[in-house]
Amino acid sequence: VLLGKNTERVQQFGHDQLSTFGIGSDLTELAWRGVFRQLTASGLLAVDTEGFGGLKLTAESRDVLKGGKAVTFRVEETKKATRKSKKIFGETREAGTGGRAVRGSVKPGDERLWEALREARLKFSREQNVPPYVIFHDATLMEMLKRRPKDLAEFATISGVGANKLERYGKAFLAVLDAHW
């Protein structure tokens, strides 16, 4: 689901219709396995022995989900033979794309705002030493780009913007949007 693999089983259970479908496609399967290993080792995930043998959140993960606790990861080294790419704190900038999103498309004329939103996210991710998707996922940035909220109340209605992220990043991202209006 995170990688956006549209398998028969994913379609059978309707997981391809979830808002999180493909949201983690900026990481490889190997990198996600590393994230899950690290979350399990840190006590934020546990094996779900009562369900289907998958993973489940622990009580300790609550602070992370609410934005009260930051999590840092060791970056798994991966090799991609198909395309040249550059990893910067989780941002993948594919060769020849000018840094546009790998997934989705940015309308002509919106490229500068898209890059400004990504740069703002990258600035926060570097300051906090976390991957950019911890600040906001590409889908959230894309919704900002499309809806262009004008105030904190409108910004709060963007999917992926909770109370903590609204307080931490709202004014900064509104300033970026305003500067490109």
Buried (B, 14 or more C-beta within 10 A) or exposed (E): BBBBBEEEEBEEEEBBEEEEBBBBBBBBEEBBEBBBBBBBEBEBBBEEEEEEEEBEBBEEBEEBEEBEEEBEBEBBEEEEEEEEBEBEBBBBBBEEEEBBBEEEEBEEEBBEBBBBBBEBBBEBBEEBEBBBBBBBBBBBBBBBBEBBBEEEEEBBEBEBBEEEBBEBBBEEBBEBBEEBE
